[in-house]
Amino acid sequence: MPIKLRINEDGIRVLERISFHLADLGEDSRRVARQKLSNLGIRIESAFRSRLRPHRYQGTLEGSVKSNVDESGNTLTLEAGPTAKRGQYDAGALLELGTPPNPHVPWGAINAWGSARGIDSPGAVWNAIRTKGIKPHPFVESTFSDVKDDIEKTAGEIGEGTARAVIDLSE
């Protein structure tokens, strides 16, 4: 469940106006932007882990948090978040959104979870999951709030560097 950023229409219009210059930017500008995004990714990873820690069972979800900067053409994309799966399901989405009732929830997994939490008799939990599901434990929005200033700062730094490079190209 990675953090995804959106740019509003005004931002898109501004980007469209300067996008034709991006292909002319030197490798130094792209390298600096990649490094800034990579550093931001590390900060976002840390924020995700902090938000996931209270929900820790075996540490699989917390340990799966990764960030990656991908470059396709003239686009740099940072994706960050947990990558763990529970069977075919996104483990982060299960925690974030909860689940509907699951009459087939495995006893062994719930018993192990209960033992890890010091719950002597996890049968009530097992039955509640079977009949009611798992309640949501949102963490994405709070993680985004934790790193919002870092995202804005990084975007501003990349934007300033790009603007300087575009101005240098036009002079």
Rosetta constraint file for C-alpha pairs under 8 A:
AtomPair CA 1 CA 81 HARMONIC 5.67 0.50
AtomPair CA 1 CA 82 HARMONIC 5.96 0.50
AtomPair CA 1 CA 83 HARMONIC 7.10 0.50
AtomPair CA 1 CA 90 HARMONIC 7.23 0.50
AtomPair CA 1 CA 92 HARMONIC 5.34 0.50
AtomPair CA 1 CA 93 HARMONIC 5.90 0.50
AtomPair CA 1 CA 140 HARMONIC 7.70 0.50
AtomPair CA 2 CA 79 HARMONIC 6.17 0.50
AtomPair CA 2 CA 80 HARMONIC 5.01 0.50
AtomPair CA 2 CA 81 HARMONIC 4.04 0.50
AtomPair CA 2 CA 82 HARMONIC 6.62 0.50
AtomPair CA 2 CA 140 HARMONIC 7.96 0.50
AtomPair CA 3 CA 79 HARMONIC 6.69 0.50
AtomPair CA 3 CA 80 HARMONIC 6.00 0.50
AtomPair CA 3 CA 81 HARMONIC 6.42 0.50
AtomPair CA 3 CA 140 HARMONIC 7.06 0.50
AtomPair CA 3 CA 144 HARMONIC 7.20 0.50
AtomPair CA 4 CA 79 HARMONIC 7.07 0.50
AtomPair CA 7 CA 11 HARMONIC 5.64 0.50
AtomPair CA 7 CA 12 HARMONIC 6.32 0.50
AtomPair CA 8 CA 12 HARMONIC 6.31 0.50
AtomPair CA 9 CA 13 HARMONIC 6.25 0.50
AtomPair CA 10 CA 14 HARMONIC 6.34 0.50
AtomPair CA 11 CA 15 HARMONIC 6.13 0.50
AtomPair CA 12 CA 16 HARMONIC 6.01 0.50
AtomPair CA 13 CA 17 HARMONIC 6.31 0.50
AtomPair CA 14 CA 18 HARMONIC 6.64 0.50
AtomPair CA 15 CA 19 HARMONIC 5.63 0.50
AtomPair CA 16 CA 20 HARMONIC 7.54 0.50
AtomPair CA 18 CA 22 HARMONIC 6.93 0.50
AtomPair CA 18 CA 166 HARMONIC 7.81 0.50
AtomPair CA 19 CA 23 HARMONIC 7.63 0.50
AtomPair CA 20 CA 24 HARMONIC 7.88 0.50
AtomPair CA 21 CA 25 HARMONIC 6.76 0.50
AtomPair CA 21 CA 166 HARMONIC 6.31 0.50
AtomPair CA 22 CA 74 HARMONIC 6.57 0.50
AtomPair CA 22 CA 162 HARMONIC 7.95 0.50
AtomPair CA 22 CA 166 HARMONIC 7.70 0.50
AtomPair CA 23 CA 74 HARMONIC 6.24 0.50
AtomPair CA 24 CA 169 HARMONIC 7.84 0.50
AtomPair CA 25 CA 29 HARMONIC 6.36 0.50
AtomPair CA 25 CA 30 HARMONIC 7.31 0.50
AtomPair CA 25 CA 162 HARMONIC 7.98 0.50
AtomPair CA 25 CA 165 HARMONIC 6.60 0.50
AtomPair CA 25 CA 166 HARMONIC 7.30 0.50
AtomPair CA 25 CA 169 HARMONIC 7.96 0.50
AtomPair CA 26 CA 30 HARMONIC 6.76 0.50
AtomPair CA 27 CA 31 HARMONIC 5.91 0.50
AtomPair CA 28 CA 32 HARMONIC 6.13 0.50
AtomPair CA 29 CA 33 HARMONIC 6.22 0.50
AtomPair CA 29 CA 161 HARMONIC 7.11 0.50
AtomPair CA 29 CA 162 HARMONIC 7.08 0.50
AtomPair CA 29 CA 165 HARMONIC 7.43 0.50
AtomPair CA 30 CA 34 HARMONIC 6.05 0.50
AtomPair CA 31 CA 35 HARMONIC 6.14 0.50
AtomPair CA 32 CA 36 HARMONIC 6.16 0.50
AtomPair CA 33 CA 37 HARMONIC 6.15 0.50
AtomPair CA 33 CA 158 HARMONIC 5.76 0.50
AtomPair CA 34 CA 38 HARMONIC 6.03 0.50
AtomPair CA 34 CA 69 HARMONIC 6.83 0.50
AtomPair CA 34 CA 76 HARMONIC 7.07 0.50
AtomPair CA 35 CA 39 HARMONIC 6.14 0.50
AtomPair CA 36 CA 40 HARMONIC 6.18 0.50
AtomPair CA 36 CA 154 HARMONIC 6.53 0.50
AtomPair CA 36 CA 158 HARMONIC 7.55 0.50
AtomPair CA 37 CA 41 HARMONIC 6.06 0.50
AtomPair CA 37 CA 69 HARMONIC 6.77 0.50
AtomPair CA 37 CA 78 HARMONIC 6.38 0.50
AtomPair CA 37 CA 154 HARMONIC 7.23 0.50
AtomPair CA 38 CA 42 HARMONIC 6.49 0.50
AtomPair CA 38 CA 67 HARMONIC 7.67 0.50
AtomPair CA 38 CA 68 HARMONIC 7.12 0.50
AtomPair CA 38 CA 69 HARMONIC 6.22 0.50
AtomPair CA 38 CA 78 HARMONIC 7.54 0.50
AtomPair CA 39 CA 43 HARMONIC 6.59 0.50
AtomPair CA 40 CA 44 HARMONIC 6.21 0.50
AtomPair CA 40 CA 150 HARMONIC 6.95 0.50
AtomPair CA 40 CA 151 HARMONIC 7.00 0.50
AtomPair CA 40 CA 154 HARMONIC 7.10 0.50
AtomPair CA 41 CA 45 HARMONIC 6.07 0.50
AtomPair CA 41 CA 67 HARMONIC 5.24 0.50
AtomPair CA 41 CA 68 HARMONIC 7.05 0.50
AtomPair CA 41 CA 69 HARMONIC 7.97 0.50
AtomPair CA 41 CA 78 HARMONIC 6.92 0.50
AtomPair CA 41 CA 79 HARMONIC 7.54 0.50
AtomPair CA 41 CA 80 HARMONIC 6.20 0.50
AtomPair CA 42 CA 46 HARMONIC 6.35 0.50
AtomPair CA 42 CA 67 HARMONIC 6.88 0.50
AtomPair CA 43 CA 47 HARMONIC 6.33 0.50
AtomPair CA 43 CA 147 HARMONIC 7.39 0.50
AtomPair CA 44 CA 48 HARMONIC 6.17 0.50
AtomPair CA 44 CA 67 HARMONIC 7.88 0.50
AtomPair CA 44 CA 80 HARMONIC 6.73 0.50
AtomPair CA 44 CA 81 HARMONIC 7.82 0.50
AtomPair CA 44 CA 143 HARMONIC 7.65 0.50
AtomPair CA 44 CA 147 HARMONIC 6.36 0.50
AtomPair CA 45 CA 49 HARMONIC 6.23 0.50
AtomPair CA 45 CA 65 HARMONIC 5.99 0.50
AtomPair CA 45 CA 66 HARMONIC 6.18 0.50
AtomPair CA 45 CA 67 HARMONIC 6.59 0.50
AtomPair CA 45 CA 80 HARMONIC 6.57 0.50
AtomPair CA 45 CA 81 HARMONIC 6.62 0.50
AtomPair CA 46 CA 50 HARMONIC 6.25 0.50
AtomPair CA 47 CA 51 HARMONIC 6.32 0.50
AtomPair CA 47 CA 143 HARMONIC 5.78 0.50
AtomPair CA 47 CA 146 HARMONIC 6.62 0.50
AtomPair CA 47 CA 147 HARMONIC 7.09 0.50
AtomPair CA 48 CA 52 HARMONIC 6.09 0.50
AtomPair CA 48 CA 62 HARMONIC 7.64 0.50
AtomPair CA 48 CA 65 HARMONIC 7.11 0.50
AtomPair CA 48 CA 81 HARMONIC 6.74 0.50
AtomPair CA 48 CA 82 HARMONIC 7.74 0.50
AtomPair CA 48 CA 139 HARMONIC 7.77 0.50
AtomPair CA 48 CA 140 HARMONIC 7.70 0.50
AtomPair CA 48 CA 143 HARMONIC 5.77 0.50
AtomPair CA 49 CA 53 HARMONIC 5.92 0.50
AtomPair CA 49 CA 62 HARMONIC 5.29 0.50
AtomPair CA 49 CA 63 HARMONIC 7.70 0.50
AtomPair CA 49 CA 65 HARMONIC 6.95 0.50
AtomPair CA 50 CA 54 HARMONIC 7.82 0.50
AtomPair CA 51 CA 139 HARMONIC 6.06 0.50
AtomPair CA 51 CA 142 HARMONIC 7.66 0.50
AtomPair CA 51 CA 143 HARMONIC 6.55 0.50
AtomPair CA 52 CA 56 HARMONIC 6.58 0.50
AtomPair CA 52 CA 61 HARMONIC 7.50 0.50
AtomPair CA 52 CA 62 HARMONIC 5.78 0.50
AtomPair CA 52 CA 139 HARMONIC 7.08 0.50
AtomPair CA 53 CA 59 HARMONIC 7.84 0.50
AtomPair CA 53 CA 62 HARMONIC 6.56 0.50
AtomPair CA 56 CA 61 HARMONIC 7.70 0.50
AtomPair CA 56 CA 62 HARMONIC 7.20 0.50
AtomPair CA 57 CA 113 HARMONIC 6.18 0.50
AtomPair CA 57 CA 116 HARMONIC 6.74 0.50
AtomPair CA 57 CA 117 HARMONIC 7.86 0.50
AtomPair CA 59 CA 63 HARMONIC 5.72 0.50
AtomPair CA 60 CA 64 HARMONIC 6.07 0.50
AtomPair CA 60 CA 84 HARMONIC 6.73 0.50
AtomPair CA 61 CA 65 HARMONIC 6.96 0.50
AtomPair CA 61 CA 82 HARMONIC 6.14 0.50
AtomPair CA 61 CA 83 HARMONIC 7.28 0.50
AtomPair CA 61 CA 84 HARMONIC 5.43 0.50
AtomPair CA 61 CA 91 HARMONIC 6.75 0.50
AtomPair CA 61 CA 92 HARMONIC 6.97 0.50
AtomPair CA 62 CA 82 HARMONIC 6.88 0.50
AtomPair CA 63 CA 82 HARMONIC 7.82 0.50
AtomPair CA 64 CA 81 HARMONIC 7.99 0.50
AtomPair CA 64 CA 82 HARMONIC 5.08 0.50
AtomPair CA 64 CA 83 HARMONIC 5.26 0.50
AtomPair CA 64 CA 84 HARMONIC 5.47 0.50
AtomPair CA 65 CA 80 HARMONIC 7.20 0.50
AtomPair CA 65 CA 81 HARMONIC 5.07 0.50
AtomPair CA 65 CA 82 HARMONIC 3.89 0.50
AtomPair CA 65 CA 83 HARMONIC 6.10 0.50
AtomPair CA 65 CA 84 HARMONIC 7.98 0.50
AtomPair CA 66 CA 80 HARMONIC 5.66 0.50
AtomPair CA 66 CA 81 HARMONIC 5.69 0.50
AtomPair CA 66 CA 82 HARMONIC 6.24 0.50
AtomPair CA 66 CA 83 HARMONIC 7.16 0.50
AtomPair CA 67 CA 78 HARMONIC 6.99 0.50
AtomPair CA 67 CA 79 HARMONIC 5.54 0.50
AtomPair CA 67 CA 80 HARMONIC 4.05 0.50
AtomPair CA 67 CA 81 HARMONIC 6.52 0.50
AtomPair CA 68 CA 77 HARMONIC 8.00 0.50
AtomPair CA 68 CA 78 HARMONIC 5.71 0.50
AtomPair CA 68 CA 79 HARMONIC 5.47 0.50
AtomPair CA 68 CA 80 HARMONIC 6.48 0.50
AtomPair CA 69 CA 76 HARMONIC 6.61 0.50
AtomPair CA 69 CA 77 HARMONIC 5.49 0.50
AtomPair CA 69 CA 78 HARMONIC 4.50 0.50
AtomPair CA 69 CA 79 HARMONIC 6.60 0.50
AtomPair CA 70 CA 76 HARMONIC 5.64 0.50
AtomPair CA 70 CA 77 HARMONIC 5.15 0.50
AtomPair CA 70 CA 78 HARMONIC 6.50 0.50
AtomPair CA 71 CA 75 HARMONIC 5.65 0.50
AtomPair CA 71 CA 76 HARMONIC 4.59 0.50
AtomPair CA 71 CA 77 HARMONIC 6.47 0.50
AtomPair CA 72 CA 76 HARMONIC 6.62 0.50
AtomPair CA 82 CA 91 HARMONIC 7.93 0.50
AtomPair CA 82 CA 92 HARMONIC 6.16 0.50
AtomPair CA 83 CA 90 HARMONIC 7.24 0.50
AtomPair CA 83 CA 91 HARMONIC 7.52 0.50
AtomPair CA 83 CA 92 HARMONIC 7.39 0.50
AtomPair CA 84 CA 90 HARMONIC 6.41 0.50
AtomPair CA 84 CA 91 HARMONIC 5.47 0.50
AtomPair CA 84 CA 92 HARMONIC 7.08 0.50
AtomPair CA 85 CA 89 HARMONIC 5.41 0.50
AtomPair CA 85 CA 90 HARMONIC 4.71 0.50
AtomPair CA 85 CA 91 HARMONIC 4.79 0.50
AtomPair CA 85 CA 92 HARMONIC 7.89 0.50
AtomPair CA 86 CA 90 HARMONIC 6.34 0.50
AtomPair CA 86 CA 91 HARMONIC 5.39 0.50
AtomPair CA 89 CA 93 HARMONIC 7.81 0.50
AtomPair CA 89 CA 94 HARMONIC 7.39 0.50
AtomPair CA 90 CA 94 HARMONIC 6.38 0.50
AtomPair CA 91 CA 95 HARMONIC 6.37 0.50
AtomPair CA 92 CA 96 HARMONIC 6.00 0.50
AtomPair CA 93 CA 97 HARMONIC 5.65 0.50
AtomPair CA 93 CA 98 HARMONIC 7.49 0.50
AtomPair CA 94 CA 98 HARMONIC 5.05 0.50
AtomPair CA 94 CA 99 HARMONIC 6.24 0.50
AtomPair CA 94 CA 136 HARMONIC 7.67 0.50
AtomPair CA 95 CA 136 HARMONIC 5.98 0.50
AtomPair CA 95 CA 137 HARMONIC 5.43 0.50
AtomPair CA 95 CA 138 HARMONIC 6.91 0.50
AtomPair CA 96 CA 136 HARMONIC 5.37 0.50
AtomPair CA 96 CA 137 HARMONIC 4.98 0.50
AtomPair CA 96 CA 138 HARMONIC 4.27 0.50
AtomPair CA 96 CA 139 HARMONIC 6.13 0.50
AtomPair CA 96 CA 140 HARMONIC 7.23 0.50
AtomPair CA 97 CA 135 HARMONIC 7.45 0.50
AtomPair CA 97 CA 136 HARMONIC 4.60 0.50
AtomPair CA 97 CA 137 HARMONIC 6.76 0.50
AtomPair CA 97 CA 138 HARMONIC 6.74 0.50
AtomPair CA 98 CA 133 HARMONIC 7.26 0.50
AtomPair CA 98 CA 134 HARMONIC 4.97 0.50
AtomPair CA 98 CA 135 HARMONIC 4.72 0.50
AtomPair CA 98 CA 136 HARMONIC 3.88 0.50
AtomPair CA 98 CA 137 HARMONIC 6.82 0.50
AtomPair CA 99 CA 133 HARMONIC 5.18 0.50
AtomPair CA 99 CA 134 HARMONIC 5.00 0.50
AtomPair CA 99 CA 135 HARMONIC 6.74 0.50
AtomPair CA 99 CA 136 HARMONIC 7.47 0.50
AtomPair CA 100 CA 132 HARMONIC 6.63 0.50
AtomPair CA 100 CA 133 HARMONIC 4.46 0.50
AtomPair CA 100 CA 134 HARMONIC 6.72 0.50
AtomPair CA 101 CA 129 HARMONIC 5.75 0.50
AtomPair CA 101 CA 130 HARMONIC 5.10 0.50
AtomPair CA 101 CA 131 HARMONIC 5.05 0.50
AtomPair CA 101 CA 132 HARMONIC 4.72 0.50
AtomPair CA 101 CA 133 HARMONIC 3.71 0.50
AtomPair CA 101 CA 134 HARMONIC 7.31 0.50
AtomPair CA 102 CA 129 HARMONIC 6.17 0.50
AtomPair CA 102 CA 130 HARMONIC 4.53 0.50
AtomPair CA 102 CA 131 HARMONIC 6.81 0.50
AtomPair CA 102 CA 132 HARMONIC 7.86 0.50
AtomPair CA 102 CA 133 HARMONIC 6.14 0.50
AtomPair CA 103 CA 129 HARMONIC 7.71 0.50
AtomPair CA 103 CA 130 HARMONIC 4.35 0.50
AtomPair CA 103 CA 131 HARMONIC 6.76 0.50
AtomPair CA 104 CA 130 HARMONIC 6.94 0.50
AtomPair CA 105 CA 126 HARMONIC 7.36 0.50
AtomPair CA 105 CA 129 HARMONIC 7.25 0.50
AtomPair CA 105 CA 130 HARMONIC 6.32 0.50
AtomPair CA 106 CA 110 HARMONIC 6.78 0.50
AtomPair CA 107 CA 111 HARMONIC 5.96 0.50
AtomPair CA 107 CA 126 HARMONIC 6.79 0.50
AtomPair CA 108 CA 112 HARMONIC 6.09 0.50
AtomPair CA 109 CA 113 HARMONIC 6.14 0.50
AtomPair CA 110 CA 114 HARMONIC 6.03 0.50
AtomPair CA 110 CA 122 HARMONIC 6.80 0.50
AtomPair CA 110 CA 125 HARMONIC 7.55 0.50
AtomPair CA 110 CA 126 HARMONIC 6.12 0.50
AtomPair CA 111 CA 115 HARMONIC 6.18 0.50
AtomPair CA 111 CA 122 HARMONIC 5.91 0.50
AtomPair CA 111 CA 123 HARMONIC 7.79 0.50
AtomPair CA 112 CA 116 HARMONIC 6.20 0.50
AtomPair CA 113 CA 117 HARMONIC 6.31 0.50
AtomPair CA 114 CA 118 HARMONIC 6.02 0.50
AtomPair CA 114 CA 119 HARMONIC 4.74 0.50
AtomPair CA 114 CA 120 HARMONIC 7.05 0.50
AtomPair CA 114 CA 121 HARMONIC 7.41 0.50
AtomPair CA 114 CA 122 HARMONIC 5.40 0.50
AtomPair CA 115 CA 119 HARMONIC 5.69 0.50
AtomPair CA 115 CA 120 HARMONIC 6.93 0.50
AtomPair CA 122 CA 126 HARMONIC 6.23 0.50
AtomPair CA 123 CA 127 HARMONIC 6.09 0.50
AtomPair CA 124 CA 128 HARMONIC 6.08 0.50
AtomPair CA 125 CA 129 HARMONIC 6.23 0.50
AtomPair CA 126 CA 130 HARMONIC 6.28 0.50
AtomPair CA 127 CA 131 HARMONIC 6.14 0.50
AtomPair CA 128 CA 132 HARMONIC 5.28 0.50
AtomPair CA 128 CA 133 HARMONIC 6.50 0.50
AtomPair CA 128 CA 134 HARMONIC 7.93 0.50
AtomPair CA 129 CA 133 HARMONIC 4.15 0.50
AtomPair CA 129 CA 134 HARMONIC 5.68 0.50
AtomPair CA 138 CA 142 HARMONIC 7.73 0.50
AtomPair CA 139 CA 143 HARMONIC 6.03 0.50
AtomPair CA 140 CA 144 HARMONIC 6.14 0.50
AtomPair CA 141 CA 145 HARMONIC 6.20 0.50
AtomPair CA 142 CA 146 HARMONIC 6.19 0.50
AtomPair CA 143 CA 147 HARMONIC 6.52 0.50
AtomPair CA 144 CA 148 HARMONIC 5.68 0.50
AtomPair CA 147 CA 151 HARMONIC 6.15 0.50
AtomPair CA 148 CA 152 HARMONIC 6.18 0.50
AtomPair CA 149 CA 153 HARMONIC 6.01 0.50
AtomPair CA 150 CA 154 HARMONIC 6.03 0.50
AtomPair CA 151 CA 155 HARMONIC 6.00 0.50
AtomPair CA 152 CA 156 HARMONIC 6.03 0.50
AtomPair CA 153 CA 157 HARMONIC 6.17 0.50
AtomPair CA 154 CA 158 HARMONIC 6.15 0.50
AtomPair CA 155 CA 159 HARMONIC 5.91 0.50
AtomPair CA 156 CA 160 HARMONIC 5.98 0.50
AtomPair CA 157 CA 161 HARMONIC 6.15 0.50
AtomPair CA 158 CA 162 HARMONIC 6.03 0.50
AtomPair CA 159 CA 163 HARMONIC 5.97 0.50
AtomPair CA 160 CA 164 HARMONIC 6.07 0.50
AtomPair CA 161 CA 165 HARMONIC 6.18 0.50
AtomPair CA 162 CA 166 HARMONIC 6.08 0.50
AtomPair CA 163 CA 167 HARMONIC 6.09 0.50
AtomPair CA 164 CA 168 HARMONIC 6.09 0.50
AtomPair CA 165 CA 169 HARMONIC 6.19 0.50
AtomPair CA 166 CA 170 HARMONIC 6.33 0.50
AtomPair CA 167 CA 171 HARMONIC 6.31 0.50
